[in-house]
Amino acid sequence: MDWILRKIGLRKNNWVEGTETDRSHLDEIFDFMRMESSLIGTMTQPEEREIVMKKSFPPPDVRNPEMILLSAMRLSNPRNIMPLLYTYKRKHEAQICEVIILPYMPQSLDQLIGKLDMIDIKLYTWQLFNGLSFLQNNDIAHRDIKPVNILIDHDKGELLIGDFGNAKVIDEGKASSPYQITRFYRSPELLYGVSEYTWMVDVWSGGCVMGEMMKGRILFPGADTNHQLSLIHESFGPPSYADFIDMGVIQVTNDMKMDKSTKKRSLKKHMPSSPKEIIKFLSQVLQYSPLQRLHGEDALSHSIFEELFENDRVRFNGQLTSSVLHRQKGAASRYYNYKKVIANNRGKESPSIPTPARTPDKSSFSLI
């Protein structure tokens, strides 16, 4: 096939041109990819679009779990999830370099913190929780929700959850590493070291991200685990024994309880300019008990988002918010057994990745 990469960004302004059959240029690209985890480029065929090439060098007989998960998710046509366009594999010296090719998004959310008005904060929060709802319905925990992993096209008002390198299909009753998610966005059960947790850890992270958009900086900037818990205690008080049980904390020790010297404040103190309705929403999301955290359809239908669906509500650039959300609204087109597809492909040299349920354009296939 004539798969053309017209521009591949090696360093800031250093570009390489080449085609799939142009070995000299591909060698240069892959040599550089040993030093850089991702490259930005322009693909001209089979369609013209900006892309990101993200590489990995998995050990022998090990599949890239992010590639397998993203490939499987294409079947379900998820909203607000970074779609996989292609995969590409090339032998480099004694190693195999696997590349996933993704759409290019101009910004990540961390670049917009402190610059968003209330309409866009609500718009991006709704899309974030919409993407999380899809993952939760399929027992997938992203485990690294934070602004830098949330990709934005600010002109279009569109959001995609990216970077699934830490994502995992959660098996109930099976242990997972609690040392996941950047500390500032880590849920209390993980801070307490619980190893049997659910995708509700992402709901807490999503609440922290919205709080950061409102505050203009990190909501709970803990210097270490204990300080992180102290900041959370300041806002919500100590967990109850029922909360500890719901979090999966088997034994409550004295050091887990709220330090008596910690002065309890409210969440409002962290975001003094935030409307009461926002504080109320976040207080429902940021619950100690995972079972009590607002999520899914209950979160998406919350009253704070109602104005976004009004026909006359516009963004800073005149774009109707309803036009953005109507493209994103709705469940995935179909469910897929992600546990099975990942298990079946984990040890295979050439994974049997499912094809899309529907083909929106010519780019929806893999180059393995």
C-alpha positions, 0 to 999 in steps of 0.5 A: 500500500502507499501509506505516506508519512509526509512529515514526521517531527523528529525534533522541534523543527526537524522533519523527515519525508518518506513512504512506507516503502522508503526504507532509508527514511523509515530507518531514520524515523525508527532510529530516533524513536528509540530516544523519543516515545512519540512523534507528531506527523502528517499522513497523506494517504489513505487520508490527509490528517495530523497524527501522533506515532507512539512507540514501544519496545515490548519484551519478546512474547509480550504484546503492548497492552495499550495497543490491544485495549485500544484496538478492542475498543474500536469495536465499540465506537466509544465517545471521548476516548482516543481512537486507534487509527493504525498499528505498525510493527517493525524490527529494529536490530534485535528488537521489535518496535510497535507503533500505535498511530493516533489522531493529533489533538492540538492541546492537552488540558493542562495547557488550558488550566486557568484559562477556561470560562465556566461554559468550557469547564462544564463542557470538558467535565461532561465529556470527561465523565462521558468517556469515563462512563464508557470505561466503567460500563466495561470494567476498565480502569484508566488509572492515570486520569490527569490533565496531561492525559486529557487531549483537547481540540479547544477550537472545536470544544472536543475532549478525548481521554488518552494514554492507556498505558496504565489501563486495566480491565478490573477483575472483581476480587483480584489484587491490583497495584495501589501505586497507580495514578499521579498522587494529586489525583489518587483516590483515598483507597489507593492512598490507604494502600488498598489493592482490591479496587474498582474503576471508581478510582477514575471518578475521584480523579475526574473530580480532582480534574474538574476542581483544578479547572475551577481553582486554576491550579492543582486541587490537592497538591500533596507533597507526599501520601500523608500530606495528600490525605491531610489535604483531603481531610481538611476538605471533607473531615475524616472517613467514617468507619463505614467509609473505610469498609467501603474503601476496602481498608481491612484494619484501621490504624491510628495513623489513618485517622485524621490528625487532630491538629488538622483544621477542617475546612470546606471544599469551598476554601479551595475554590472560593470563587466557585458557584455553590452548584459546582461545590455541591457537584464535586462534593458528590463526586469526591466521596470517600466511599467509592460506592457513593461517588457520583458517576455515570448517567447520574453525573451526566444528567446533573443540573449543572450541565443542563445549560450546555444542551440549550440551543442558544448556549455558545462558547467563546468562539460562537460555537453552540455547546449543544452541537458539541455534546450531541455528537458525543452523547449516547452509549457506545454502539456495542459492548465487547468482552475486553478481558477475553480479547486481551487474554487471547492476545497477550502472548501472541506474536501477531494479535487477532485484533477485532475489526471495527463494528462499522467503518466510518472512514478508510483509516479504520484498520490495522497495519500489523 
